[in-house]
Amino acid sequence: MDSLFINDPSDASGHALKNVPRHEGGFSLVEMMVVGAIIGIAGAIAVPDLLNWKSRSELKEAVTEVANQLYEARVMARSQNTPVTVTIDFSGQAIRATITNSATGALVRTTMGSQLPHVATLRVGPSSGWTTASSATVSFSSIGTRSGGPGPTLNQELALVNNKGMQYALKVTPRGVTTWCPQSACP
């Protein structure tokens, strides 16, 4: 016989059992289609959430990067006892921070952030009337306080907006402290 049958097995009494079929394992086409449909539905539900998560993640990365550059510039101003200016440029879906010595005009450093295709807009405040800009400038005195900006008692405000319309804001206090918050304006 061919391999689908077991040849001459015997039961407990010794009688021969002939042509007993083997059990073949596997999944039917219907079972495979049901599993495929379940995976497809789960994927259709997950993809929009994944895209929103990616957009929020890039926005947070961009705001954190700007806040870190401002913090670094303030520390540099205090440690070197010299005024510095930070220019934040947003073009080509990447953030570039340029730090210059305000007293001499010498370039101290330029950093180019990673590509952020979901971050769409840079805005400058006040938060009551945001305006879109391609760059923003923040200056720090030699003792680390903010110089320039909207005035000696007002916060200087910046914001970044992603392609879904979500906005994260930054504020630089007159003392030079930079904070950011995941809302349209920092309290």
Buried (B, 14 or more C-beta within 10 A) or exposed (E): EEEEEEEEEEEEEEEEEEEEEEEEEEEEEEEEEEEEEEEEEEEEEEEEEEEBEEBBEBBBBBBEBBBBBBBBBBBBBBEEEBBBBBBBBBEEBBBBBBBBBBEEEEEBBEEEBEEBEBBBBBBBBEBEEBEEBEEBBBBBBBEBBBBBBBEEEBBBBBBBBBBEEBBBBBBBBBEBBBBBBEEBBBE
